[in-house]
């Protein structure tokens, strides 16, 4: 259904949206979208870092728990 819109249809939609909402409203909306994307990327990065730190902490605890006799064999 939407695969037949094409470039002229998209331009017509853009012009209608611009007329209905005005340039100022659209620019402020796009600014908010940009802030949301930045916040999302920061959240994903923080989550990834937290998972990596937890994994590194788990590995360090496993190495510390290894008995001394087993360390000599390795």
C-alpha positions as CSV (number, residue, x, y, z in Angstrom):
1,X,0.0,0.0,0.0
2,X,2.7,2.5,0.9
3,X,5.2,1.3,-1.7
4,X,3.5,3.5,-4.4
5,X,3.9,6.9,-2.7
6,X,7.1,7.9,-4.4
7,X,9.0,11.2,-4.2
8,X,6.1,13.5,-5.3
9,X,3.8,12.0,-2.7
10,X,6.4,12.5,0.0
11,X,7.0,16.1,-1.0
12,X,3.2,16.7,-0.9
13,X,3.0,15.2,2.6
14,X,6.0,17.4,3.7
15,X,4.4,20.5,2.4
16,X,1.0,19.8,4.0
17,X,2.7,19.1,7.4
18,X,4.7,22.3,7.1
19,X,1.6,24.4,6.3
20,X,-0.4,22.8,9.2
21,X,2.2,23.0,11.9
22,X,4.5,25.8,10.8
23,X,8.3,26.0,10.6
24,X,8.9,26.9,14.2
25,X,6.8,24.0,15.6
26,X,8.5,21.5,13.3
27,X,12.0,22.7,14.1
28,X,11.3,22.5,17.9
29,X,9.9,19.0,17.4
30,X,13.0,17.9,15.5
31,X,15.1,19.3,18.3
32,X,13.2,17.2,20.8
33,X,13.6,14.1,18.6
34,X,17.4,14.8,18.4
35,X,17.6,15.1,22.2
36,X,15.6,11.8,22.6
37,X,17.9,10.0,20.2
38,X,21.0,11.3,22.1
39,X,19.5,10.2,25.4
40,X,18.7,6.7,24.0
41,X,22.2,6.3,22.7
42,X,23.7,7.3,26.1
43,X,21.4,4.9,27.9
44,X,22.4,2.0,25.6
45,X,26.1,2.9,26.1
46,X,25.7,3.0,29.9
47,X,23.8,-0.3,29.9
48,X,26.6,-1.9,27.8
49,X,29.3,-0.5,30.1
50,X,27.4,-1.8,33.1
51,X,27.1,-5.3,31.7
52,X,30.8,-5.3,30.7
53,X,31.8,-4.1,34.2
54,X,29.7,-6.8,35.9
55,X,31.2,-9.4,33.6
56,X,34.7,-8.3,34.5
57,X,33.9,-8.3,38.2
58,X,32.6,-11.8,38.0
59,X,35.7,-13.0,36.2
60,X,37.9,-11.3,38.9
61,X,35.9,-13.0,41.6
62,X,36.2,-16.4,39.9
63,X,40.0,-16.0,39.7
64,X,40.3,-15.0,43.3
65,X,38.3,-18.0,44.5
66,X,40.5,-20.5,42.7
67,X,42.4,-22.7,45.4
68,X,46.1,-22.2,45.6
69,X,46.9,-25.8,44.8
70,X,45.0,-25.5,41.5
71,X,46.9,-22.3,40.7
72,X,50.2,-24.2,40.9
73,X,48.9,-26.8,38.4
74,X,48.0,-24.1,35.8
